[in-house]
Structures are given as C-alpha cells and as structure tokens.
C-alpha cells in the first residue's frame, strides 16, 4: 500500500510541479520502511505523518517553498509586448497616442525620459497604457 501511494504521489507531483506532493511521498516512503521493519500499523501511520509534516515544514522554510512575487507590468515572460518598439509622432505632457499592433494605444514616458518624436521601446504595460523609453 505504501509503495502504491508513493507512485501515485510522484505522478501527481510530475503533473503539478509544486514539491509538496513529493514531501508527502517522503512520508509514505518512511511509512513503508517502518512496515518492512515490522512496525505496527499505528507506528507506520505516525511515522509517515511525522516525516511528511516535517518535510512540508522544511520545504516552506526553504527558498523553494516561498512564493516569488512577480510584477507583471515589467516582466517580458508574462507580457510579450515588453521590449517591442513603436514610433511616437509627438508628445503632450508626457503622454501620447501611437499605433501599435494595429490599434491606437495610450503611451506614457518612463521617468527620466525626454519628449521627442521617434522610436521608443516598451518597458512596462499598465492596463491599456504602454510605458516607453527611447529606443536609441
């Protein structure tokens, strides 16, 4: 029973990629080893639960267990528009309208950039507004 549970948990882990099912599988391995050693059913379950709980606790305390906060405004892996270029004909108080991907978008300058007509690179996307820097 323990080895079937380990196999099922490992398959589940491969499908989810969270590492938590792997930690529970470690507990099942410990329960299986207690079974092989001749321990009682109660001891098997106690050791399995203790090892799984300890493994999950250690995972949460590790770098792998912490959730990484990603700002999608600036992340090109989430927003494929970041890094693309567009042409801006003119500015008015740090804002403009420009054609990009076949539609007209609101465009704003990134902090520290100067207003001038030309080619700009998208560095962030805030809602429907593109934040740009000079591409040269």
VEXGUTI-438405 format. One record per residue (C-alpha): residue number from 1; x, y, z. Coordinates in steps of 0.02 Angstrom, whole numbers. Example, Ala and Ser with C-alpha at 12.3 -4.5 7.8 and 13.67 -1.06 7.14 Angstrom:
2
pt k 1; c1 615; c2 -225; c3 390;
pt k 2; c1 684; c2 -53; c3 357;
//
This chain:
136
pt k 1; c1 0; c2 0; c3 0;
pt k 2; c1 139; c2 124; c3 44;
pt k 3; c1 232; c2 97; c3 -120;
pt k 4; c1 73; c2 120; c3 -223;
pt k 5; c1 42; c2 283; c3 -130;
pt k 6; c1 221; c2 340; c3 -165;
pt k 7; c1 199; c2 303; c3 -351;
pt k 8; c1 33; c2 396; c3 -359;
pt k 9; c1 105; c2 545; c3 -266;
pt k 10; c1 257; c2 552; c3 -380;
pt k 11; c1 145; c2 550; c3 -534;
pt k 12; c1 40; c2 688; c3 -456;
pt k 13; c1 197; c2 787; c3 -420;
pt k 14; c1 254; c2 773; c3 -600;
pt k 15; c1 86; c2 845; c3 -654;
pt k 16; c1 85; c2 991; c3 -530;
pt k 17; c1 269; c2 1033; c3 -500;
pt k 18; c1 240; c2 1106; c3 -326;
pt k 19; c1 358; c2 993; c3 -224;
pt k 20; c1 225; c2 971; c3 -87;
pt k 21; c1 167; c2 802; c3 -152;
pt k 22; c1 349; c2 750; c3 -157;
pt k 23; c1 363; c2 790; c3 28;
pt k 24; c1 208; c2 685; c3 66;
pt k 25; c1 284; c2 545; c3 -39;
pt k 26; c1 437; c2 553; c3 76;
pt k 27; c1 319; c2 521; c3 222;
pt k 28; c1 245; c2 371; c3 131;
pt k 29; c1 419; c2 303; c3 99;
pt k 30; c1 455; c2 318; c3 286;
pt k 31; c1 291; c2 226; c3 324;
pt k 32; c1 340; c2 90; c3 201;
pt k 33; c1 510; c2 70; c3 280;
pt k 34; c1 429; c2 51; c3 452;
pt k 35; c1 316; c2 -83; c3 376;
pt k 36; c1 467; c2 -176; c3 305;
pt k 37; c1 549; c2 -164; c3 476;
pt k 38; c1 396; c2 -247; c3 554;
pt k 39; c1 318; c2 -96; c3 640;
pt k 40; c1 134; c2 -91; c3 687;
pt k 41; c1 5; c2 -6; c3 576;
pt k 42; c1 -13; c2 135; c3 702;
pt k 43; c1 175; c2 164; c3 704;
pt k 44; c1 180; c2 162; c3 513;
pt k 45; c1 47; c2 298; c3 503;
pt k 46; c1 127; c2 400; c3 642;
pt k 47; c1 300; c2 396; c3 563;
pt k 48; c1 227; c2 433; c3 389;
pt k 49; c1 130; c2 583; c3 456;
pt k 50; c1 278; c2 648; c3 556;
pt k 51; c1 401; c2 635; c3 412;
pt k 52; c1 278; c2 712; c3 288;
pt k 53; c1 238; c2 857; c3 407;
pt k 54; c1 422; c2 888; c3 442;
pt k 55; c1 464; c2 883; c3 256;
pt k 56; c1 324; c2 1005; c3 213;
pt k 57; c1 380; c2 1121; c3 354;
pt k 58; c1 560; c2 1118; c3 294;
pt k 59; c1 503; c2 1150; c3 115;
pt k 60; c1 403; c2 1302; c3 169;
pt k 61; c1 553; c2 1370; c3 262;
pt k 62; c1 668; c2 1345; c3 112;
pt k 63; c1 693; c2 1460; c3 -36;
pt k 64; c1 596; c2 1340; c3 -149;
pt k 65; c1 442; c2 1345; c3 -39;
pt k 66; c1 422; c2 1534; c3 -37;
pt k 67; c1 309; c2 1614; c3 -164;
pt k 68; c1 401; c2 1731; c3 -280;
pt k 69; c1 309; c2 1892; c3 -314;
pt k 70; c1 320; c2 1942; c3 -496;
pt k 71; c1 270; c2 2113; c3 -557;
pt k 72; c1 183; c2 2078; c3 -724;
pt k 73; c1 200; c2 2261; c3 -776;
pt k 74; c1 386; c2 2240; c3 -809;
pt k 75; c1 404; c2 2053; c3 -841;
pt k 76; c1 429; c2 2006; c3 -1025;
pt k 77; c1 392; c2 1823; c3 -984;
pt k 78; c1 214; c2 1871; c3 -938;
pt k 79; c1 184; c2 2016; c3 -1057;
pt k 80; c1 258; c2 1989; c3 -1229;
pt k 81; c1 239; c2 2173; c3 -1276;
pt k 82; c1 383; c2 2222; c3 -1162;
pt k 83; c1 538; c2 2250; c3 -1267;
pt k 84; c1 442; c2 2287; c3 -1427;
pt k 85; c1 465; c2 2454; c3 -1514;
pt k 86; c1 343; c2 2582; c3 -1581;
pt k 87; c1 350; c2 2754; c3 -1662;
pt k 88; c1 280; c2 2907; c3 -1573;
pt k 89; c1 246; c2 3061; c3 -1680;
pt k 90; c1 226; c2 3186; c3 -1539;
pt k 91; c1 204; c2 3207; c3 -1351;
pt k 92; c1 95; c2 3315; c3 -1240;
pt k 93; c1 139; c2 3324; c3 -1054;
pt k 94; c1 224; c2 3153; c3 -1056;
pt k 95; c1 79; c2 3064; c3 -1141;
pt k 96; c1 41; c2 3019; c3 -1322;
pt k 97; c1 -64; c2 2907; c3 -1433;
pt k 98; c1 26; c2 2788; c3 -1551;
pt k 99; c1 -15; c2 2646; c3 -1667;
pt k 100; c1 45; c2 2478; c3 -1602;
pt k 101; c1 -12; c2 2305; c3 -1661;
pt k 102; c1 -144; c2 2381; c3 -1773;
pt k 103; c1 -229; c2 2485; c3 -1638;
pt k 104; c1 -205; c2 2654; c3 -1558;
pt k 105; c1 -133; c2 2645; c3 -1382;
pt k 106; c1 -105; c2 2770; c3 -1241;
pt k 107; c1 81; c2 2792; c3 -1216;
pt k 108; c1 175; c2 2873; c3 -1073;
pt k 109; c1 358; c2 2911; c3 -1047;
pt k 110; c1 457; c2 2817; c3 -917;
pt k 111; c1 529; c2 2927; c3 -778;
pt k 112; c1 682; c2 3025; c3 -835;
pt k 113; c1 643; c2 3016; c3 -1021;
pt k 114; c1 626; c2 3170; c3 -1130;
pt k 115; c1 484; c2 3208; c3 -1250;
pt k 116; c1 535; c2 3193; c3 -1433;
pt k 117; c1 465; c2 3110; c3 -1587;
pt k 118; c1 545; c2 2946; c3 -1635;
pt k 119; c1 561; c2 2761; c3 -1596;
pt k 120; c1 530; c2 2701; c3 -1418;
pt k 121; c1 545; c2 2533; c3 -1329;
pt k 122; c1 406; c2 2470; c3 -1216;
pt k 123; c1 470; c2 2442; c3 -1038;
pt k 124; c1 304; c2 2413; c3 -947;
pt k 125; c1 119; c2 2392; c3 -978;
pt k 126; c1 -4; c2 2468; c3 -853;
pt k 127; c1 -178; c2 2416; c3 -903;
pt k 128; c1 -200; c2 2485; c3 -1080;
pt k 129; c1 -57; c2 2609; c3 -1064;
pt k 130; c1 117; c2 2574; c3 -1133;
pt k 131; c1 265; c2 2645; c3 -1035;
pt k 132; c1 412; c2 2680; c3 -1152;
pt k 133; c1 595; c2 2732; c3 -1155;
pt k 134; c1 696; c2 2799; c3 -1301;
pt k 135; c1 750; c2 2652; c3 -1409;
pt k 136; c1 914; c2 2731; c3 -1466;
//
